[in-house]
Structures are given as C-alpha cells and as structure tokens.
Amino acid sequence: MKTNCESCMNYAYDDEYDEYYCIIDMDEDEYYSLMSGSHAICPYYRRGDDYTIVRKQI
C-alpha cells in the first residue's frame, strides 16, 4: 500500500490507546485486500492540508 497516512483526513489519534488509527469502518475482506497489497493505493485516502488535519485533532 503506497499511502502516506499522516496526511490523510481519515487518520485520527486515539487518546485512550495513545496511537493513531484509520477511522474508516472496513470489514475483514476490505482490510485483508488493502493489507495484502492488491491495491496500489488506499481507496479511502483523502488528502488534507495541515490546517484541516490540525483542526480535526483539536
């Protein structure tokens, strides 16, 4: 998978687990397909600029 998750609008921080995660609700088949490399890029990737990403995290 060739995606820079840090610049994606779907990449959020979880205070409870102290880690970042993808907020897209995928089923097991979609997740396996994404992680197995059958996609060249993540189909859920949405580029966000620095201002919208920071605004989302506040």
N, C-alpha and C positions, 0 to 999 in steps of 0.2 A: 504494500500500500504506500503510495507516494503522496502523502498529505502532511502538511505542517499543521498539526493540531493546535499549536499555540496561537495561531492566527485565525482559527475557526470560531464562528459565533456559537457553535454547539459544544464548546469545550468549557466546562464550568468547574468551579472549585467547591469542594465539599468540606465544610468546617469540621464536621464530626469525624471524618476519616482523615482529614488533613492531606487531601490529594485531589488532583484534577481528574475529571471523567467526562465522557461524551454523554450529553443529555438526550440523544436520540434513542427512542424506545424501539430496539430491534428485537426480533425473535431470534431463536437459536440458529435457524437456517441462514438468515441475513448476516448474523455475526460471523458464522463459520465461513460463509462466502467472502466476506470482507477480509477476514484474517488469513484465509488460505491463499490469498494473492490472485484470485480470479478477476478482481477489479484492478485496473491500472491506477485509478484514484478513488478516493472515497466519494460515493454518490451523494452523501449528505453534507459535504464540505461547503460552507458558506463563508466567504472571506469577510472579515470585519476589520475596520481600521482600528487604530489604538484607542481612539476616543469612544467608540461604541462598545468595545470589549471592556474597557475600564468602567464605563457607565453600567454595564451589565453586572459587574462584580461588586458594585457598591451596594 
